[in-house]
């Protein structure tokens, strides 16, 4: 595990060259020297690159992650049902167990479909291979968060499950997927190793609503370049805003973020867990040590 500290001399222009996400602009200027227009997208969890974990083939890290999360949700709620039934001697607990089961099934079906399509996908299509399962997961997330009259306990248990999931299991799952992806795809492994000791930044244009609601001290998966002016404004939070917010609309929470001064008023905020996981995996490849 790498020491989580920023390298000296980190600048805004450097980060703009080496930050990545699924919708990154193509590297047409080849400023990195990788001779690969899509290198930034290939580091994204949405990139279509098949790998095998637990005797199952996955078309993208996003598919593996979302299936793992919702399968664990299925197991969790099943255990809750069994415990409550044993305690109350009653099969009715106000949760539509079949609906939870269907969430897992639909994610797995999407994985099989995308896996079958991968061989014919262009690079432009591969950059969004994980988008369909992300949309599914967001739909299910809304259902579980809201609950229904029939599922009065669903939201309560979903909150408990998510708390446990985000306290370490999510990180372990994503790292397993990323490591398998780059280990089993030689071209991607070579690309990652060729970045050397470069700081990799998972760029985020938005901060998820749950990051604010849960009071995160910083955004977990990515990081953003913003300004002191944005961080200091405190009057933009409005009720009933969309599920995802621009950073400029989140200054109340972001005022307390750990940040890095980049010069000329620019500030880097966020934990960049995705970038650090990639750098951890890269460090294992470069040292020949399996982490």
FIDRENMAR-177407 format. One record per residue (C-alpha): x, y, z; residue in one letter. Coordinates in nm, 2 decimals, decimal comma. Last residue first. Layout:
BEGIN
+--------+--------+--------+------+
|      X |      Y |      Z | resn |
+--------+--------+--------+------+
|      X |      Y |      Z |    A |
...
+--------+--------+--------+------+
// end
This chain:
BEGIN
+--------+--------+--------+------+
|      X |      Y |      Z | resn |
+--------+--------+--------+------+
|  -0,07 |  -0,71 |  -0,30 |    X |
|   0,13 |  -0,93 |  -0,53 |    X |
|   0,49 |  -0,82 |  -0,54 |    X |
|   0,68 |  -0,79 |  -0,87 |    X |
|   0,79 |  -0,44 |  -0,77 |    X |
|   0,64 |  -0,27 |  -1,08 |    X |
|   0,33 |  -0,48 |  -1,08 |    X |
|   0,26 |  -0,42 |  -0,71 |    X |
|   0,32 |  -0,05 |  -0,75 |    X |
|   0,07 |  -0,04 |  -1,04 |    X |
|  -0,19 |  -0,20 |  -0,82 |    X |
|  -0,13 |   0,06 |  -0,55 |    X |
|  -0,14 |   0,34 |  -0,81 |    X |
|  -0,47 |   0,21 |  -0,94 |    X |
|  -0,61 |   0,20 |  -0,59 |    X |
|  -0,48 |   0,55 |  -0,53 |    X |
|  -0,65 |   0,69 |  -0,83 |    X |
|  -0,98 |   0,53 |  -0,73 |    X |
|  -0,95 |   0,65 |  -0,38 |    X |
|  -0,90 |   1,01 |  -0,50 |    X |
|  -0,97 |   1,16 |  -0,15 |    X |
|  -1,13 |   1,49 |  -0,27 |    X |
|  -1,02 |   1,85 |  -0,32 |    X |
|  -0,75 |   2,02 |  -0,53 |    X |
|  -0,73 |   2,40 |  -0,50 |    X |
|  -0,66 |   2,66 |  -0,77 |    X |
|  -0,61 |   3,02 |  -0,67 |    X |
|  -0,31 |   3,08 |  -0,88 |    X |
|  -0,12 |   2,79 |  -0,72 |    X |
|  -0,21 |   2,43 |  -0,67 |    X |
|  -0,30 |   2,44 |  -0,30 |    X |
|  -0,40 |   2,09 |  -0,18 |    X |
|  -0,73 |   2,03 |   0,00 |    X |
|  -0,87 |   1,85 |   0,30 |    X |
|  -1,23 |   1,94 |   0,28 |    X |
|  -1,41 |   2,15 |   0,54 |    X |
|  -1,54 |   2,42 |   0,30 |    X |
|  -1,67 |   2,14 |   0,08 |    X |
|  -1,97 |   2,07 |   0,29 |    X |
|  -2,11 |   2,43 |   0,26 |    X |
|  -1,96 |   2,47 |  -0,09 |    X |
|  -2,18 |   2,22 |  -0,26 |    X |
|  -2,33 |   2,40 |  -0,55 |    X |
|  -2,00 |   2,49 |  -0,72 |    X |
|  -1,91 |   2,12 |  -0,70 |    X |
|  -2,19 |   2,04 |  -0,94 |    X |
|  -2,47 |   1,84 |  -0,78 |    X |
|  -2,60 |   1,49 |  -0,84 |    X |
|  -2,94 |   1,36 |  -0,72 |    X |
|  -3,11 |   1,68 |  -0,84 |    X |
|  -3,19 |   1,97 |  -0,59 |    X |
|  -3,49 |   1,95 |  -0,36 |    X |
|  -3,35 |   2,20 |  -0,11 |    X |
|  -3,09 |   2,47 |  -0,22 |    X |
|  -2,73 |   2,50 |  -0,13 |    X |
|  -2,58 |   2,81 |  -0,29 |    X |
|  -2,52 |   3,05 |   0,00 |    X |
|  -2,19 |   2,94 |   0,15 |    X |
|  -1,92 |   3,07 |  -0,09 |    X |
|  -1,57 |   3,00 |   0,04 |    X |
|  -1,50 |   2,68 |  -0,15 |    X |
|  -1,59 |   2,84 |  -0,48 |    X |
|  -1,37 |   3,14 |  -0,43 |    X |
|  -1,09 |   2,92 |  -0,30 |    X |
|  -1,09 |   2,75 |  -0,64 |    X |
|  -1,17 |   2,41 |  -0,80 |    X |
|  -0,98 |   2,11 |  -0,92 |    X |
|  -1,17 |   1,80 |  -0,84 |    X |
|  -1,10 |   1,46 |  -0,68 |    X |
|  -1,23 |   1,11 |  -0,71 |    X |
|  -1,36 |   0,81 |  -0,52 |    X |
|  -1,42 |   0,95 |  -0,17 |    X |
|  -1,54 |   1,31 |  -0,18 |    X |
|  -1,42 |   1,47 |   0,14 |    X |
|  -1,52 |   1,51 |   0,50 |    X |
|  -1,82 |   1,29 |   0,42 |    X |
|  -2,13 |   1,42 |   0,59 |    X |
|  -2,36 |   1,13 |   0,50 |    X |
|  -2,60 |   1,35 |   0,31 |    X |
|  -2,32 |   1,53 |   0,13 |    X |
|  -2,15 |   1,22 |  -0,01 |    X |
|  -2,50 |   1,07 |  -0,07 |    X |
|  -2,57 |   1,35 |  -0,32 |    X |
|  -2,29 |   1,24 |  -0,54 |    X |
|  -2,02 |   1,50 |  -0,62 |    X |
|  -1,98 |   1,61 |  -0,98 |    X |
|  -1,71 |   1,68 |  -1,23 |    X |
|  -1,48 |   1,41 |  -1,09 |    X |
|  -1,13 |   1,33 |  -1,21 |    X |
|  -0,96 |   1,02 |  -1,10 |    X |
|  -0,60 |   1,15 |  -1,06 |    X |
|  -0,30 |   0,94 |  -1,13 |    X |
|   0,03 |   1,06 |  -0,99 |    X |
|   0,31 |   0,94 |  -1,22 |    X |
|   0,55 |   0,69 |  -1,07 |    X |
|   0,58 |   0,49 |  -1,39 |    X |
|   0,29 |   0,55 |  -1,63 |    X |
|   0,44 |   0,26 |  -1,83 |    X |
|   0,32 |   0,01 |  -1,57 |    X |
|  -0,05 |   0,11 |  -1,63 |    X |
|  -0,01 |   0,08 |  -2,01 |    X |
|   0,17 |  -0,26 |  -1,98 |    X |
|  -0,11 |  -0,39 |  -1,76 |    X |
|  -0,37 |  -0,26 |  -2,00 |    X |
|  -0,20 |  -0,44 |  -2,29 |    X |
|  -0,16 |  -0,76 |  -2,09 |    X |
|  -0,53 |  -0,79 |  -2,00 |    X |
|  -0,55 |  -1,05 |  -1,71 |    X |
|  -0,35 |  -0,86 |  -1,46 |    X |
|  -0,50 |  -0,52 |  -1,54 |    X |
|  -0,86 |  -0,63 |  -1,50 |    X |
|  -0,79 |  -0,87 |  -1,21 |    X |
|  -0,62 |  -0,58 |  -1,02 |    X |
|  -0,91 |  -0,34 |  -1,09 |    X |
|  -1,17 |  -0,60 |  -0,98 |    X |
|  -1,00 |  -0,69 |  -0,66 |    X |
|  -0,94 |  -0,32 |  -0,59 |    X |
|  -1,30 |  -0,24 |  -0,64 |    X |
|  -1,42 |  -0,51 |  -0,40 |    X |
|  -1,17 |  -0,42 |  -0,13 |    X |
|  -1,27 |  -0,05 |  -0,15 |    X |
|  -1,64 |  -0,13 |  -0,13 |    X |
|  -1,59 |  -0,36 |   0,16 |    X |
|  -1,41 |  -0,10 |   0,37 |    X |
|  -1,67 |   0,10 |   0,56 |    X |
|  -1,88 |   0,17 |   0,25 |    X |
|  -2,05 |  -0,17 |   0,26 |    X |
|  -2,13 |  -0,15 |   0,63 |    X |
|  -2,30 |   0,19 |   0,60 |    X |
|  -2,47 |   0,07 |   0,28 |    X |
|  -2,62 |  -0,23 |   0,46 |    X |
|  -2,76 |  -0,02 |   0,74 |    X |
|  -2,91 |   0,23 |   0,50 |    X |
|  -3,06 |  -0,05 |   0,29 |    X |
|  -3,20 |  -0,20 |   0,61 |    X |
|  -3,39 |   0,12 |   0,70 |    X |
|  -3,50 |   0,19 |   0,34 |    X |
|  -3,64 |  -0,16 |   0,30 |    X |
|  -3,83 |  -0,17 |   0,63 |    X |
|  -4,16 |  -0,02 |   0,50 |    X |
|  -4,16 |  -0,24 |   0,19 |    X |
|  -4,53 |  -0,27 |   0,11 |    X |
|  -4,58 |   0,10 |   0,16 |    X |
|  -4,28 |   0,16 |  -0,06 |    X |
|  -3,90 |   0,21 |  -0,01 |    X |
|  -3,74 |   0,53 |  -0,11 |    X |
|  -3,38 |   0,44 |  -0,07 |    X |
|  -3,42 |   0,09 |  -0,20 |    X |
|  -3,61 |   0,21 |  -0,51 |    X |
|  -3,36 |   0,50 |  -0,57 |    X |
|  -3,07 |   0,26 |  -0,54 |    X |
|  -3,23 |   0,02 |  -0,78 |    X |
|  -3,24 |   0,28 |  -1,05 |    X |
|  -2,88 |   0,39 |  -0,97 |    X |
|  -2,77 |   0,03 |  -1,00 |    X |
|  -2,94 |  -0,01 |  -1,34 |    X |
|  -2,78 |   0,31 |  -1,47 |    X |
|  -2,44 |   0,18 |  -1,35 |    X |
|  -2,50 |  -0,15 |  -1,53 |    X |
|  -2,57 |   0,03 |  -1,86 |    X |
|  -2,26 |   0,26 |  -1,82 |    X |
|  -2,01 |  -0,02 |  -1,78 |    X |
|  -1,93 |  -0,06 |  -2,15 |    X |
|  -1,90 |   0,32 |  -2,19 |    X |
|  -1,53 |   0,35 |  -2,29 |    X |
|  -1,58 |   0,02 |  -2,48 |    X |
|  -1,80 |   0,19 |  -2,74 |    X |
|  -1,54 |   0,45 |  -2,85 |    X |
|  -1,28 |   0,17 |  -2,84 |    X |
|  -1,50 |  -0,02 |  -3,09 |    X |
|  -1,71 |  -0,31 |  -2,97 |    X |
|  -1,74 |  -0,63 |  -3,17 |    X |
|  -1,56 |  -0,85 |  -2,91 |    X |
|  -1,74 |  -0,68 |  -2,62 |    X |
|  -2,10 |  -0,76 |  -2,72 |    X |
|  -2,12 |  -1,10 |  -2,55 |    X |
|  -1,98 |  -0,95 |  -2,23 |    X |
|  -2,23 |  -0,67 |  -2,25 |    X |
|  -2,52 |  -0,92 |  -2,25 |    X |
|  -2,38 |  -1,14 |  -1,98 |    X |
|  -2,32 |  -0,84 |  -1,75 |    X |
|  -2,66 |  -0,71 |  -1,82 |    X |
|  -2,81 |  -1,04 |  -1,71 |    X |
|  -2,60 |  -1,03 |  -1,39 |    X |
|  -2,74 |  -0,68 |  -1,31 |    X |
|  -3,09 |  -0,80 |  -1,38 |    X |
|  -3,05 |  -1,11 |  -1,15 |    X |
|  -2,92 |  -0,91 |  -0,86 |    X |
|  -3,20 |  -0,66 |  -0,87 |    X |
|  -3,45 |  -0,94 |  -0,92 |    X |
|  -3,35 |  -1,09 |  -0,58 |    X |
|  -3,42 |  -0,77 |  -0,40 |    X |
|  -3,76 |  -0,76 |  -0,57 |    X |
|  -3,83 |  -1,12 |  -0,47 |    X |
|  -3,76 |  -1,03 |  -0,10 |    X |
|  -4,05 |  -0,77 |  -0,10 |    X |
|  -4,00 |  -0,66 |   0,26 |    X |
|  -4,28 |  -0,60 |   0,51 |    X |
|  -4,19 |  -0,87 |   0,76 |    X |
|  -4,44 |  -1,14 |   0,68 |    X |
|  -4,31 |  -1,50 |   0,73 |    X |
|  -4,40 |  -1,50 |   1,11 |    X |
|  -4,24 |  -1,70 |   1,39 |    X |
|  -4,13 |  -1,36 |   1,53 |    X |
|  -3,77 |  -1,44 |   1,62 |    X |
|  -3,70 |  -1,71 |   1,36 |    X |
|  -3,88 |  -1,50 |   1,09 |    X |
|  -3,68 |  -1,19 |   1,19 |    X |
|  -3,35 |  -1,38 |   1,17 |    X |
|  -3,44 |  -1,54 |   0,84 |    X |
|  -3,55 |  -1,21 |   0,69 |    X |
|  -3,24 |  -1,03 |   0,81 |    X |
|  -3,02 |  -1,30 |   0,67 |    X |
|  -3,20 |  -1,27 |   0,33 |    X |
|  -3,15 |  -0,89 |   0,35 |    X |
|  -2,77 |  -0,93 |   0,39 |    X |
|  -2,74 |  -1,20 |   0,12 |    X |
|  -2,93 |  -0,99 |  -0,13 |    X |
|  -2,73 |  -0,68 |  -0,04 |    X |
|  -2,41 |  -0,88 |  -0,08 |    X |
|  -2,54 |  -0,98 |  -0,43 |    X |
|  -2,62 |  -0,61 |  -0,49 |    X |
|  -2,27 |  -0,50 |  -0,40 |    X |
|  -2,09 |  -0,78 |  -0,58 |    X |
|  -2,30 |  -0,73 |  -0,89 |    X |
|  -2,22 |  -0,36 |  -0,89 |    X |
|  -1,85 |  -0,41 |  -0,85 |    X |
|  -1,81 |  -0,68 |  -1,11 |    X |
|  -2,02 |  -0,48 |  -1,36 |    X |
|  -1,82 |  -0,16 |  -1,29 |    X |
|  -1,49 |  -0,35 |  -1,33 |    X |
|  -1,59 |  -0,44 |  -1,68 |    X |
|  -1,71 |  -0,73 |  -1,90 |    X |
|  -1,70 |  -0,99 |  -1,62 |    X |
|  -1,62 |  -1,36 |  -1,65 |    X |
|  -1,72 |  -1,58 |  -1,36 |    X |
|  -1,50 |  -1,84 |  -1,19 |    X |
|  -1,46 |  -1,63 |  -0,88 |    X |
|  -1,30 |  -1,35 |  -1,08 |    X |
|  -1,23 |  -1,36 |  -1,46 |    X |
|  -1,15 |  -1,06 |  -1,67 |    X |
|  -1,30 |  -0,89 |  -1,98 |    X |
|  -1,20 |  -0,53 |  -2,07 |    X |
|  -1,48 |  -0,28 |  -2,14 |    X |
|  -1,39 |   0,05 |  -1,98 |    X |
|  -1,65 |   0,16 |  -1,72 |    X |
|  -1,41 |   0,12 |  -1,43 |    X |
|  -1,19 |   0,39 |  -1,58 |    X |
|  -0,82 |   0,34 |  -1,65 |    X |
|  -0,89 |   0,26 |  -2,01 |    X |
|  -1,07 |   0,59 |  -2,05 |    X |
|  -0,74 |   0,78 |  -1,98 |    X |
|  -0,55 |   0,57 |  -2,23 |    X |
|  -0,80 |   0,62 |  -2,51 |    X |
|  -0,59 |   0,81 |  -2,76 |    X |
|  -0,29 |   0,58 |  -2,71 |    X |
|   0,05 |   0,69 |  -2,81 |    X |
|   0,16 |   0,67 |  -2,44 |    X |
|   0,38 |   0,99 |  -2,47 |    X |
|   0,18 |   1,17 |  -2,21 |    X |
|   0,12 |   1,49 |  -2,41 |    X |
|  -0,02 |   1,28 |  -2,70 |    X |
|  -0,19 |   1,58 |  -2,84 |    X |
|  -0,49 |   1,37 |  -2,93 |    X |
|  -0,54 |   1,24 |  -2,58 |    X |
|  -0,91 |   1,18 |  -2,62 |    X |
|  -1,12 |   1,39 |  -2,38 |    X |
|  -1,21 |   1,21 |  -2,06 |    X |
|  -1,57 |   1,07 |  -2,04 |    X |
|  -1,48 |   0,75 |  -1,86 |    X |
|  -1,25 |   0,92 |  -1,61 |    X |
|  -0,88 |   1,02 |  -1,60 |    X |
|  -0,65 |   1,28 |  -1,47 |    X |
|  -0,30 |   1,29 |  -1,61 |    X |
|  -0,29 |   1,60 |  -1,84 |    X |
|  -0,53 |   1,81 |  -1,63 |    X |
|  -0,33 |   1,71 |  -1,32 |    X |
|  -0,01 |   1,83 |  -1,47 |    X |
|  -0,17 |   2,17 |  -1,57 |    X |
|  -0,30 |   2,22 |  -1,22 |    X |
|   0,03 |   2,15 |  -1,06 |    X |
|   0,19 |   1,89 |  -0,83 |    X |
|   0,54 |   2,00 |  -0,75 |    X |
|   0,58 |   1,77 |  -0,46 |    X |
|   0,40 |   1,44 |  -0,48 |    X |
|   0,08 |   1,42 |  -0,28 |    X |
|   0,07 |   1,18 |   0,01 |    X |
|  -0,11 |   0,85 |   0,06 |    X |
|   0,18 |   0,62 |   0,14 |    X |
|   0,14 |   0,33 |  -0,11 |    X |
|   0,00 |   0,00 |   0,00 |    X |
+--------+--------+--------+------+
// end
